[in-house]
Amino acid sequence: MPNSPSPTGRTDAVALTDRTDDRPVYVIGGGPGGLAAAAALRDRGVRAVVLEKADRVGASWRGHYDRLHLHTTRRWSALPGLKMPRKFGRWVGRDDVVRYLEKYTEHHELEVVTGVEVNRIDPAPDGSGDWQLTATGGRVLRGRAVVVATGFNHTPRVPEWPGRDTFTGELLHAAEYRNPTPYADRDVLVVGIGNTGAEIAADLAEGGASQVRIAVRTAPHIVRRSTAGWPAQATGILVRRLPVRLVDRAGAVMARIAIPDLSAQGLPRPGTGLYSRVREGAIPVQDVGLIDAVKTGKVVPVATVASFDKDAAVLADGTRLTPDAVIAATGYTRALEPLVGHLDVLDARGRPVTHGGRTPKQAPGLYFTGFTNPISGMLREMALDAERIAKRVARAH
C-alpha cells in the first residue's frame, strides 16, 4: 500500500517510487488548476498524483504582491467541490487564496508530492499509450495520462532592452515586488499597463513613492471591477460567445459611460475594440485605483521604454528619465518547451494547442489547463477544465 499523505495532502518525494505501481494520472503543478483537476479525477474514482516542484501547494500565489485581490468574485473563483468561505469577502485576497488552496488539498485528501520537478514528458517507449515522466533525482515515472498545470505565469519575462545591463538604478520584474515600503520617497517607473502593472503603480502612488510613472506601449481597455454591484466578470461570462464586433461596440458605449477620458493625462482610449483585444490575448485592466491616480497626477503615463543608458531609461519618444527603480510588469512565459516542445503540441507563441478535455491528436492522454486567460475568469475556467478532463479520462480508462 502507498504511504498516506500528510494532513496537508503532501507526500515526501522519497516515497514517490512506491506510489506508481498502478499507473496513476500525473498532474504537474500544485496550483489551482492542478489541484482542481486532481480533485475532479478523484471524485470520479481516478487516482491522481500531483507533482509540485516547490515545498507547498500554491507556491506562485504565495509570492504575489501583498495588495493582490482576485478580480473575479468569490463565488466564481471556487474550485470543484469546495466553496470559498463568505468571510473571505467578495474580492478574495492573496493570503486567503493560499489558505483556500491548502484547505482544498486537505478537504479532497489529494495526493501531492512536493519537491519534485518534471523536466520532460514522453510517450512510454513500449507503445502502450502510457506516458513517461522524467523528473528530478533521476526519477522516471509512468502514468496512464498527464495533466500539465504548470501555470500561465510561469517564468518572469524581462525584455532584452538595449543597454539594460548598464542601468545603474534598480531593475526588477513585477514578480519580485511585494509592497511599496522600499520605494517610499523614490522615483519609480513601472513598465507595462496590464492588470499587474496598473495595480502596482497605484500601490506605489498610495504608498508614498515620490514619483510614479507607467510606461505604456498600447493604451489598454479599462473597466470597473463592478458597477452598481454588477461585477465585470459577470459581463465577461455573458458576452464570451457573442460576435466580436457586437461586443466591441457595446464595450465602447460602456467605456464612454463608465470610464473618464484620460487623453489629457496621456492615456487615450484604445483604438481597437475590447473583445478584439481579448481575442488577441489582452485582457482589460480592472480599475483598482489607477483611474483616480492618473486623474490626480499621482501616476503619470509615459511612452514605452526603448532602451537604457546608464542612469537613464530612454523612452520611445526620445524622453530620458532617471528613475531610482524600474519595475518591469512585462509578463511571463509559459516555459513549456523543455517539457513538451518536442511533442508538437505548442503553437508559435509557446501555448498549448488544446486545453481542458481536448487533447492534441498526436498526443492522446496529454491534457493542459490554466494556460488561457479568458474574459470570464481564469479560476472559473480552470474549474470547468477540471471537470472536462476528469470526465474524459474516466471515460477513456
C-alpha positions as CSV (number, residue, x, y, z in Angstrom):
1,M,0.0,0.0,0.0
2,P,1.3,3.5,-0.7
3,N,2.2,5.8,2.1
4,S,-0.6,8.0,3.4
5,P,-0.3,11.7,2.6
6,S,0.1,14.2,5.5
7,P,-2.8,16.2,6.8
8,T,-2.0,18.9,4.3
9,G,-2.0,16.4,1.4
10,R,1.7,16.5,0.9
11,T,3.8,13.4,0.5
12,D,7.6,13.0,0.8
13,A,9.2,12.8,-2.6
14,V,11.4,9.9,-1.3
15,A,8.3,7.7,-1.3
16,L,7.2,8.6,-4.8
17,T,8.5,5.5,-6.4
18,D,6.4,3.4,-4.0
19,R,3.2,5.1,-5.3
20,T,3.4,4.5,-9.0
21,D,2.6,0.8,-9.4
22,D,-1.0,1.3,-10.6
23,R,-0.2,3.9,-13.3
24,P,-2.0,7.0,-11.9
25,V,-2.8,10.1,-13.7
26,Y,0.0,12.5,-13.0
27,V,-0.9,16.2,-12.5
28,I,2.1,18.5,-12.9
29,G,1.7,21.6,-10.8
30,G,0.2,22.2,-7.4
31,G,-1.6,25.5,-8.1
32,P,-5.4,26.0,-8.6
33,G,-5.5,24.3,-12.0
34,G,-3.6,21.2,-10.9
35,L,-5.5,20.8,-7.6
36,A,-8.9,21.2,-9.3
37,A,-8.0,18.6,-11.9
38,A,-6.8,16.2,-9.2
39,A,-9.9,16.7,-7.1
40,A,-12.2,16.2,-10.1
41,L,-10.4,13.0,-11.1
42,R,-10.5,11.7,-7.5
43,D,-14.3,12.4,-7.5
44,R,-14.6,10.1,-10.5
45,G,-12.6,7.3,-8.9
46,V,-9.4,8.0,-10.8
47,R,-6.2,8.1,-8.8
48,A,-4.3,11.3,-9.5
49,V,-0.9,12.2,-8.1
50,V,0.1,15.9,-8.1
51,L,3.7,16.7,-8.6
52,E,4.8,20.1,-7.3
53,K,8.4,21.4,-7.5
54,A,8.0,23.7,-4.5
55,D,7.6,22.6,-0.9
56,R,4.0,23.6,-0.7
57,V,0.9,23.9,-2.8
58,G,0.0,27.3,-4.2
59,A,3.6,28.4,-4.5
60,S,3.1,31.1,-7.1
61,W,0.3,32.6,-5.1
62,R,2.5,32.9,-2.0
63,G,4.9,35.0,-4.0
64,H,2.4,37.6,-5.3
65,Y,2.4,41.2,-4.1
66,D,0.7,41.9,-0.8
67,R,-2.1,44.1,-2.2
68,L,-3.4,41.5,-4.6
69,H,-7.0,40.6,-4.6
70,L,-8.8,38.4,-7.2
71,H,-10.5,40.4,-9.9
72,T,-13.2,37.7,-10.1
73,T,-15.8,37.1,-7.4
74,R,-15.5,34.6,-4.6
75,R,-18.5,32.7,-6.0
76,W,-17.0,32.3,-9.5
77,S,-13.4,31.6,-8.2
78,A,-14.1,28.5,-6.2
79,L,-12.8,25.2,-7.5
80,P,-14.9,22.0,-7.8
81,G,-16.2,20.5,-4.6
82,L,-15.4,23.3,-2.1
83,K,-16.9,26.8,-1.8
84,M,-14.8,29.7,-0.7
85,P,-15.8,30.9,2.8
86,R,-18.0,34.1,2.9
87,K,-15.6,35.6,5.4
88,F,-13.1,36.0,2.6
89,G,-15.3,38.7,1.1
90,R,-16.4,39.3,-2.4
91,W,-12.8,40.0,-3.7
92,V,-10.6,37.4,-2.2
93,G,-7.1,38.5,-1.1
94,R,-3.8,36.7,-1.8
95,D,-3.4,35.2,1.7
96,D,-7.0,33.8,1.7
97,V,-6.4,32.3,-1.8
98,V,-3.4,30.4,-0.3
99,R,-5.5,29.3,2.7
100,Y,-8.2,28.1,0.4
101,L,-5.8,26.0,-1.7
102,E,-4.4,24.4,1.5
103,K,-7.9,23.6,2.7
104,Y,-8.9,22.4,-0.7
105,T,-6.0,19.9,-0.7
106,E,-6.9,18.7,2.8
107,H,-10.6,18.5,2.1
108,H,-10.2,16.4,-1.0
109,E,-7.4,14.3,0.5
110,L,-5.3,14.9,-2.5
111,E,-2.0,13.1,-3.1
112,V,0.5,15.9,-3.5
113,V,4.2,15.1,-3.8
114,T,6.3,18.2,-3.2
115,G,9.9,18.8,-4.1
116,V,9.7,17.0,-7.5
117,E,10.1,18.9,-10.8
118,V,9.2,17.2,-14.0
119,N,11.7,18.0,-16.7
120,R,10.3,16.1,-19.7
121,I,7.2,14.2,-20.9
122,D,7.5,11.4,-23.4
123,P,5.3,8.6,-24.7
124,A,6.1,5.4,-23.0
125,P,8.7,3.6,-25.1
126,D,6.7,0.3,-25.2
127,G,4.0,1.8,-27.3
128,S,1.3,1.1,-24.7
129,G,-0.2,4.6,-24.9
130,D,1.1,5.5,-21.4
131,W,3.2,8.5,-20.6
132,Q,6.7,8.6,-19.2
133,L,7.9,11.5,-17.0
134,T,11.5,12.3,-16.3
135,A,11.8,14.2,-13.0
136,T,14.4,15.5,-10.6
137,G,16.6,13.0,-8.8
138,G,16.7,10.7,-11.8
139,R,13.1,9.6,-11.3
140,V,11.3,8.0,-14.3
141,L,7.6,7.8,-13.6
142,R,4.8,6.2,-15.7
143,G,1.2,7.3,-15.9
144,R,-1.8,6.5,-18.0
145,A,-2.5,10.2,-18.6
146,V,-0.8,13.5,-17.7
147,V,-2.4,16.9,-16.9
148,V,0.0,19.8,-17.3
149,A,-0.9,22.6,-15.0
150,T,2.4,24.5,-14.5
151,G,0.8,27.9,-14.8
152,F,0.0,30.8,-17.1
153,N,2.6,32.9,-15.2
154,H,5.5,30.5,-15.0
155,T,8.7,32.3,-15.8
156,P,9.1,36.1,-15.5
157,R,9.9,37.8,-18.8
158,V,12.1,41.0,-18.9
159,P,12.7,42.3,-22.4
160,E,16.2,42.5,-23.7
161,W,16.3,46.3,-23.8
162,P,19.4,47.7,-25.4
163,G,21.7,48.9,-22.6
164,R,19.7,47.0,-19.9
165,D,22.9,45.7,-18.3
166,T,24.3,49.2,-18.0
167,F,21.4,50.6,-16.0
168,T,22.7,51.9,-12.6
169,G,19.3,52.0,-10.9
170,E,17.3,49.2,-9.5
171,L,15.6,46.9,-12.1
172,L,13.3,44.1,-11.1
173,H,10.4,42.1,-12.5
174,A,6.9,42.6,-11.0
175,A,7.2,39.0,-9.7
176,E,9.7,40.4,-7.1
177,Y,7.5,43.3,-6.0
178,R,5.8,42.9,-2.6
179,N,4.7,46.3,-1.3
180,P,5.6,50.0,-1.7
181,T,7.5,50.3,1.6
182,P,11.0,50.0,-0.1
183,Y,10.0,52.7,-2.6
184,A,8.9,55.5,-0.2
185,D,10.2,58.8,-1.4
186,R,11.7,57.2,-4.5
187,D,11.1,57.8,-8.3
188,V,9.7,54.7,-9.8
189,L,9.0,53.7,-13.4
190,V,6.5,50.8,-13.9
191,V,6.8,49.3,-17.4
192,G,3.6,47.7,-18.7
193,I,0.0,48.6,-18.1
194,G,-1.7,45.2,-17.8
195,N,-3.5,44.4,-14.6
196,T,-0.3,43.8,-12.6
197,G,1.4,47.0,-13.8
198,A,-1.6,49.1,-13.2
199,E,-2.2,47.8,-9.7
200,I,1.5,48.1,-8.7
201,A,1.6,51.7,-10.0
202,A,-1.5,52.6,-7.9
203,D,0.0,50.8,-4.9
204,L,3.2,52.8,-5.2
205,A,1.4,56.1,-5.5
206,E,-0.7,55.3,-2.4
207,G,2.4,54.0,-0.6
208,G,4.5,57.1,-0.7
209,A,6.7,56.9,-3.8
210,S,7.8,60.5,-4.7
211,Q,7.1,60.0,-8.4
212,V,5.3,57.1,-10.2
213,R,5.3,56.8,-14.0
214,I,3.8,54.0,-16.0
215,A,5.3,53.2,-19.5
216,V,2.5,52.4,-22.0
217,R,3.1,50.6,-25.3
218,T,-0.5,50.2,-26.2
219,A,-3.4,52.0,-24.4
220,P,-5.5,49.4,-22.6
221,H,-9.2,49.0,-22.2
222,I,-10.1,49.8,-18.6
223,V,-13.2,48.5,-16.9
224,R,-14.7,49.0,-13.5
225,R,-14.3,45.9,-11.3
226,S,-18.0,46.3,-10.6
227,T,-20.7,48.8,-11.4
228,A,-23.7,49.2,-9.1
229,G,-22.9,45.8,-7.7
230,W,-22.6,44.1,-11.0
231,P,-19.2,42.5,-11.4
232,A,-17.3,42.9,-14.7
233,Q,-16.7,39.1,-14.6
234,A,-20.5,38.6,-15.0
235,T,-20.5,40.6,-18.2
236,G,-17.5,38.7,-19.4
237,I,-19.3,35.4,-18.9
238,L,-22.4,36.7,-20.7
239,V,-20.7,38.1,-23.7
240,R,-18.0,35.4,-24.2
241,R,-19.8,33.6,-27.0
242,L,-21.3,36.7,-28.7
243,P,-20.0,38.1,-32.0
244,V,-16.7,40.0,-31.5
245,R,-18.0,43.1,-33.4
246,L,-21.1,43.3,-31.3
247,V,-19.2,43.1,-28.0
248,D,-16.7,45.7,-29.3
249,R,-19.5,48.2,-30.0
250,A,-21.2,47.5,-26.6
251,G,-17.8,47.9,-24.8
252,A,-17.2,51.2,-26.5
253,V,-20.5,52.5,-25.3
254,M,-20.0,51.3,-21.8
255,A,-16.5,52.8,-21.7
256,R,-17.8,56.3,-22.6
257,I,-20.4,56.0,-19.8
258,A,-18.2,54.5,-17.0
259,I,-14.6,55.4,-17.8
260,P,-13.4,59.1,-18.0
261,D,-11.4,60.2,-21.0
262,L,-7.8,60.3,-19.7
263,S,-6.3,61.5,-23.0
264,A,-5.2,64.8,-21.5
265,Q,-3.3,62.8,-18.9
266,G,-1.5,60.8,-21.5
267,L,-3.8,57.7,-21.5
268,P,-6.1,57.9,-24.6
269,R,-8.9,55.5,-25.3
270,P,-7.7,52.4,-27.3
271,G,-8.2,52.3,-31.0
272,T,-9.1,48.6,-31.1
273,G,-12.3,47.1,-29.7
274,L,-12.3,45.5,-26.3
275,Y,-13.2,42.0,-27.4
276,S,-11.0,42.1,-30.4
277,R,-8.1,42.8,-28.0
278,V,-9.2,39.9,-25.7
279,R,-9.1,37.6,-28.7
280,E,-5.5,38.7,-29.2
281,G,-4.7,37.8,-25.6
282,A,-5.0,41.3,-24.0
283,I,-7.4,41.2,-21.0
284,P,-9.0,44.6,-20.0
285,V,-7.4,46.3,-17.0
286,Q,-9.8,46.2,-14.0
287,D,-9.6,49.5,-12.2
288,V,-8.5,49.2,-8.5
289,G,-7.2,52.8,-8.2
290,L,-5.4,53.5,-11.5
291,I,-8.1,55.9,-12.9
292,D,-8.0,58.2,-9.8
293,A,-4.2,58.0,-9.6
294,V,-3.9,59.1,-13.3
295,K,-6.6,61.8,-12.9
296,T,-4.9,63.4,-9.9
297,G,-1.4,63.1,-11.4
298,K,-0.1,60.6,-8.9
299,V,0.6,58.2,-11.7
300,V,1.9,59.7,-15.0
301,P,1.6,57.7,-18.2
302,V,4.6,57.9,-20.5
303,A,5.8,56.3,-23.7
304,T,7.1,52.7,-23.6
305,V,10.8,52.0,-22.8
306,A,13.1,51.7,-25.8
307,S,16.5,51.3,-24.1
308,F,18.6,52.1,-21.1
309,D,21.7,54.3,-20.9
310,K,23.4,54.0,-17.5
311,D,21.2,56.0,-15.1
312,A,18.6,56.8,-17.8
313,A,15.6,55.0,-19.2
314,V,15.2,56.2,-22.8
315,L,11.5,56.2,-24.0
316,A,10.2,55.5,-27.5
317,D,9.5,59.2,-27.9
318,G,13.1,60.2,-27.0
319,T,12.4,61.3,-23.5
320,R,15.1,60.4,-20.9
321,L,14.1,59.6,-17.4
322,T,16.3,58.9,-14.4
323,P,14.2,56.7,-12.1
324,D,15.6,55.2,-8.9
325,A,13.9,52.0,-9.7
326,V,12.2,50.3,-12.7
327,I,9.6,47.6,-12.2
328,A,9.0,45.5,-15.3
329,A,5.4,44.3,-15.4
330,T,6.2,42.8,-18.7
331,G,4.5,39.4,-18.3
332,Y,5.6,35.8,-18.2
333,T,6.4,32.9,-20.5
334,R,4.7,29.5,-20.2
335,A,8.2,27.8,-20.5
336,L,6.7,24.6,-21.8
337,E,9.2,24.0,-24.5
338,P,11.6,21.8,-22.4
339,L,8.7,19.8,-21.1
340,V,6.6,19.1,-24.2
341,G,8.1,21.2,-27.0
342,H,9.3,18.0,-28.8
343,L,5.8,16.6,-29.0
344,D,4.5,19.3,-31.4
345,V,1.7,20.3,-29.0
346,L,2.5,24.0,-28.8
347,D,1.7,26.9,-31.1
348,A,4.1,29.5,-32.4
349,R,3.8,31.5,-29.1
350,G,4.5,28.5,-26.9
351,R,0.9,27.9,-25.8
352,P,-0.7,24.5,-25.8
353,V,-2.8,23.9,-28.9
354,T,-5.6,22.4,-26.8
355,H,-6.9,22.8,-23.3
356,G,-9.5,21.3,-20.9
357,G,-11.0,18.0,-22.1
358,R,-9.4,18.0,-25.5
359,T,-6.0,16.6,-26.2
360,P,-3.7,17.0,-29.2
361,K,-4.5,14.5,-31.9
362,Q,-0.9,13.2,-31.8
363,A,-0.8,13.1,-28.0
364,P,-3.9,11.4,-26.6
365,G,-3.9,11.4,-22.8
366,L,-2.0,14.6,-22.5
367,Y,-4.1,17.4,-21.1
368,F,-3.5,21.1,-20.4
369,T,-5.2,23.5,-18.0
370,G,-4.5,27.1,-16.8
371,F,-2.9,28.4,-20.0
372,T,-5.7,30.6,-21.1
373,N,-6.7,33.9,-19.6
374,P,-10.4,34.3,-20.6
375,I,-12.6,37.3,-20.0
376,S,-14.9,35.1,-17.9
377,G,-12.1,34.5,-15.3
378,M,-9.1,32.2,-15.1
379,L,-10.1,30.3,-12.0
380,R,-13.6,29.7,-13.3
381,E,-12.1,28.3,-16.5
382,M,-9.8,26.0,-14.5
383,A,-12.8,24.7,-12.6
384,L,-14.6,23.9,-15.9
385,D,-11.4,22.4,-17.4
386,A,-11.0,20.1,-14.4
387,E,-14.5,18.6,-14.8
388,R,-14.0,18.1,-18.5
389,I,-10.6,16.5,-18.0
390,A,-11.9,14.2,-15.4
391,K,-14.9,13.1,-17.5
392,R,-12.7,12.4,-20.5
393,V,-10.1,10.5,-18.5
394,A,-12.7,8.4,-16.7
395,R,-14.4,7.6,-20.0
396,A,-11.1,6.7,-21.7
397,H,-10.0,4.3,-18.9
